[in-house]
């Protein structure tokens, strides 16, 4: 097995262990023109939904990055998993409204997260995690596309099933689809197993209230967008600047040219901003200020949107 593929699989193993062990202890030159997909007509997906629920990043300095995130965005940590220590990791999650930002850091050399940071040149976006209405139907579809499953989660006692798609087959970043199968699991802002069972008291929306978009960058954003569009079974659109987009039920996936020398990956997010002045003041104090519409956190471009 090629070394790069082994590394991809180890990355997926890490993510499986990180996200789904918690409750037991308690293609070719496509451009960016919007188009329809014969494999996913509206009649097939009208009853299905997909929401952006969590963004994961990895950092070399968890304490500093956590302080940046908490100060700039005004969010409070809701969950940490001491069990990931056996994998040489630490992590923290913060609710952003009813979505989540997660940060992990390696505490030992040669972990999957450390290798990924090395490939991306430092702190970086890591994973786009979605909540879906029907994992079984999504699984059948990705099987038809030939997308491999890095890991499949099946935890009925926790009300949680899901799948992590192999990054070599998706491009861009890890793409995960999870379904909450317990009572009220379909509710917007409902239960979310990866954040534990008591995250609601930690929601603070004084500065920001949600994650409105994830921005994936690539030397060929049109090709990457086409692949994610096929997987998500959502037709491509375009934003005002002509960037290809995928409109999820509660957020947008935007595909932009890679311009920072870091290659293909999850380069940014948009956050819905409640108090822009407070965000910018904290960003200046933490040396995270970029401009009046953007701050830098955990290797991400964090765009402030109303």
LUMGUMI-752702 format. One record per residue: x, y, z of N, C-alpha, C in turn; residue in one letter. Coordinates in steps of 0.2 Angstrom, whole numbers, plus 5000, padded with zeros to 4 digits. Layout:
REM residues N
XYZXYZXYZA/...
REM end
This chain:
REM residues 306
500449945000500050005000500450065000X/500350114995500750174995500750215002X/501350245004501350285010500850335011X/500650365006500150425006499550395008X/499350335005498650305006498650285013X/499250255016499250235023499150295027X/499450345026499350405030498550425030X/498250425024497550445023497150405028X/497250335028496850285032496950305039X/497650315041497750335048497350395050X/497350445046496950505047496250485049X/495950445045495250425045495150385052X/495650335054495650305060495650345066X/496050395066496050445071495350485072X/495050505066494450535067493850495069X/493950435067493450385070493450375077X/494050365080494150365087493950425090X/494050485088493950545091493250565092X/492850545086492150575086491650525088X/491850455089491250405090491450355095X/491750375100491950335106491650365112X/491450425112491250465118490750445123X/490150425120489650405124489650345128X/490150295125490250235129490550245136X/490950295136491250305143490750345147X/490350375146489850405150489250365148X/494250714947493950694940494150744935X/494050774931494350794925494150864922X/494550914924494450984921493751014921X/493351004926492651034926492751104928X/492351144925492451214927491851234932X/491751294934491351314940490651334937X/490451314931489751334929489251294932X/488751324935488251284938487951234933X/487751174936487451124931487051074935X/486651034932486250984935486650914934X/486450874939486750804939486250754938X/486350714932485850664930485850614936X/486350604940486350554945485950574951X/485750634951485450654957484850704956X/484350684952483750724951483450744957X/483050804957482750834963482250784966X/481950744961481450694964481750644968X/482450624968482750574972482950604979X/483050674979483350694985482850744989X/482250754986481750804989481650794996X/481550724998481450715005482050715010X/482650725007483250715011483550785012X/483850785018484150855020484850835022X/485250895022485950885024486150955027X/486450955033486551015037487351015039X/487651075039488351085041488251085049X/488551035052488451035060489151055063X/489751035060490351045064490951055059X/491351095061492051105058492551085063X/493051045060493651025064494251055061X/494651075066495351105064495851065068X/496451075066497051045070497551095071X/497851105077498351155079498951125082X/499451155082500051135086500051165093X/499651215095499651245101498951255103X/498651205107497951205109497751255113X/498251275118498051325123498051395120X/498451405116498451475112497851475107X/497751425103497251425099496551425102X/496451395108495851395111495751465114X/496251495117496151565119495951615113X/496251605108496151645102495351635100X/495151575099494451565097493951585103X/494151575109493651595114493651675115X/494151705114494151775115493851815109X/494051785103493851825097493051805095X/492851745096492251725094491751735100X/492051735106491551745112491251675114X/491451615112491151555113491451525119X/491051475122491251435128491351365127X/491951335129492051265128491451225131X/491251175128490751125130490951055131X/491451035128491650965129492350955127X/492650905131493350885130493350805131X/493750775127493750705128494450675130X/494550665137495150635139495350575136X/494950535134495150465131495550475125X/495550535121495950535115496750535117X/496850545124497550545126497950485124X/497550425123497950365121498150365114X/497850415110498050425103498550475103X/498850505108499250565108498950625106X/498350635108497950695106497650725112X/497450795111496950825116496450865111X/495850875114495350915110494950955114X/494551005111494051045114493551055108X/492951065111492351085106492051145109X/491751185105491451245106490751245102X/490151255105489551275101489651345098X/489451345092489351405089488651415087X/488251435091487451425090487351355092X/487051325087486951245088487351205083X/487851245080488451205076489051205081X/489551175078490151165083490851175079X/491251205083491951205081492351165085X/492751115082493251075086493951085085X/494351085090495051095089495451035092X/495851005088496250945091497050965090X/497450935095498150945094498550885096X/499050865093499450815095499850825101X/499950775105500350785111500950735110X/501050695105501550655103501750665096X/502350645094502550645087502250595083X/502250605077501950545072501250525073X/500850575075500150555075499850585068X/499250555067498950575061498850655060X/498650685066498550755065499150795064X/499750765067500350795066500550795059X/500450735056500650725049500250775044X/499650775046499150825042499450895042X/499550915048499850985049500450995045X/500850945045501550955042501350955034X/500950915032500750925025500450985023X/500051015027499751085026500151145028X/500651135032501151185033500851225040X/500551185045500451225051499651215053X/499451255057498751245059498251245053X/497751205053497351205047496651175048X/496151195044495551165043495651085042X/495251045045495350975045494750935042X/494150955044493550915042492850955042X/492450935037491850955036491350905038X/490950915044490550865047489850885046X/489450845043488750865041488250815045X/487650835046487150795049486650785043X/486450725042485950705037485350665039X/484850665035484250635037484250555036X/484650535032484650465030485350435028X/485650415032486350385031486350325026X/485850285027485850225023485750245015X/485350295014485250315007485850345004X/486150385009486850425007487350365005X/487350315009487850265009487750225002X/487150215000487050184994487250224988X/487150284989487350334983488150334982X/488450344988489250354987489550284985X/489150224987489450164984489350164976X/488850194974488750194967489250234963X/489450294967489950334964490650304965X/490750254969491450224970491850254975X/491450294979491850334985491950284991X/492550264993492650224998492450255005X/492250205009492050225016492650215020X/492950265023493550265028493350225034X/492750245037492550215043491750225043X/491450175045490650175046490550165053X/490050215056489850215063489150185063X/489150145068488450115069488350105077X/488050155080488050155087487250165089X/486850115088486150125089486050145097X/486450115101486350135108486450205110X/486850235106486950305107486550355102X/486150325098485750355093486150395088X/486650355085487150385081487350335076X/487250355069487550315064487850365059X/488350345055488750395051489250355047X/489550395043490150375039490650425037X/491250415037491750455035492050435028X/492050485023492150465017492950475016X/493250425012493950425011494150485007X/494650525010494850585007495150585001X/495450524999495750514992495250514987X/494550504989494050494984493650554984X/493650604989493250664989493650724987X/494350724989494750784988494550834993X/494950884994494750944998494850935006X/494450895009494550885016494150825018X/494150805024493750745026493050775026X/492550725023491850745022491550685026X/491150705032490850655036490050675036X/489650615036488950625036488650585042X/488350615047488050585053487350585053X/487050535056486350545057486150525065X/485750575068485550565075484950525075X/484950465077484350415076483850415083X/484050455088483650455094483050495093X/482650495099482150545099482350615097X/481950645093482150715091482750725087X/483050675085483650675081483650715075X/483050725072483050765066482950835067X/482850855073482650925075483250975073X/483151025070483651075069483951095076X/484651095077484951105083484851055088X/484650995087484550945092485150905094X/485050845096485650805099486250805094X/486850805097487450795093487950755097X/487950695096488350645100489150665100X/489450695095490150705095490250765100X/489750805102489850855107489650835114X/489550775115489350755122488550765123X/488350755129487650755130487350825134X/487850865135487650925139487950995136X/487951005130488251055127487851125127X/487151115128486651175127486851225132X/487051215138487151265143487751315141X/488151285137488751325135488651365129X/488051365126487951405120488051485122X/488451525118488451595119488451625113X/488051665111487951705105488051775105X/488451805110488451875111488851905105X/489351865102489751895096489651855090X/489551795090489351755083488851705085X/488451685080487851645081487851585077X/488251575072488251515068488851515063X/488851455060489351445054488951445048X/489051495044488651505038488951475032X/489551465032489951435026490551395028X/490751345024491451325024491751335017X/492351355017492751375011493251325009X/493151285004493751235002494051264996X/494751264996495151294991495551234987X/495651244981495951194977496351234971X/496851204968497051234962496551224956X/496051174957495551174952494851164956X/494651224958494051224962493451194959X/493351204952492851184948492751104949X/493351074948493350994948493150974955X/493451004960493350984967492550994969X/492251054967491551064968491151014964X/491350994958490950944955490950884959X/491450864961491450794965491050804972X/491150854975490750864981489950874980X/489850904974489150904972488850834970X/489250794967489050724966488850694972X/489350694977489250664983488650684987X/488650754988488050784992487350774988X/487350764982486750754978486350824978X/486750874977486550944977486850974971X/486451004966486651044960487151104962X/487651114958488051174959487751234958X/487851284962487651354961488351394960X/488251464961488851504960488651564965X/489251594968489151654972489151714967X/489151774970489251834966489851844963X/490351814965491051814962491151754957X/490651714956490751664951491051594954X/491151594961491451534964490851484964X/491051424962490551364963490351354970X/489651344971489451334978488951274978X/488851244984488351194986487951224992X/487351224991486951254996486651195000X/486851195006486551145011485951175014X/485651145019485051165022485151225026X/485751235029485851285034486551325033X/486851305027487551335026487751325019X/488251355017488551355010489251325010X/489351275005490051255004490251294998X/490851334998491051374993491751344991X/491951344985492551324982492951374978X/493551394981493851444978494551424976X/494951464972495651444970496051454976X/496551404976497051404981497551464979X/497651504984498051564983498551574989X/498651534994499051544999499651495000X/499751454994500351414994500251354998X/499651335001499551285006499251225002X/499051224996498751174992498051164994X/497751114992497051094992496851085000X/496251105002496051095009495551145011X/495351135017494851175020495151235023X/495051295019495451355020495051405024X/494451405025494051455029493351435030X/493051475034492351475036492051545036X/491351555036491051615037490651605043X/490651655048490251655054489751705054X/489151695056488651745056488851785063X/488951855061489151895067488651935070X/488651935076488151975080488452045082X/489052045084489352105087490052105083X/490052135077490752135073491252175077X/491052235080491552275083491952235089X/491552205093491852165098492252105095X/492052075090492552025087493152055085X/493152115081493752145078494152165084X/493852195089494352225095494652165098X/494352105099494652055102495252025097X/495052025091495551995086496152045086X/496152105086496652145086497152135093X/496752125098497152115105497452045104X/497251995101497551925100497951925094X/498051975090498451975084498151925079X/497551925079497151885074496751925069X/496851995069496552035064496852035057X/496352025052496652025045496352095042X/495652095042495352165040494652165043X/494352215042493652225045493152175043X/493352125039492852075037493152005038X/493752005041494051935042494551935047X/494551875051495051865056495351795054X/495951785058496251725057496251675063X/496051615063495951575068496151505066X/496551475070496751405069496951385062X/497251425058497451415051496851425046X/496251455049495751465045495651545043X/495451555037495151625036494451625039X/494251665044493651665047493251735044X/492851725040492451785037491851805041X/491851865042491251895046490751915042X/490151885043489551895038488951915043X/488551955040487951975044487351925043X/
REM end
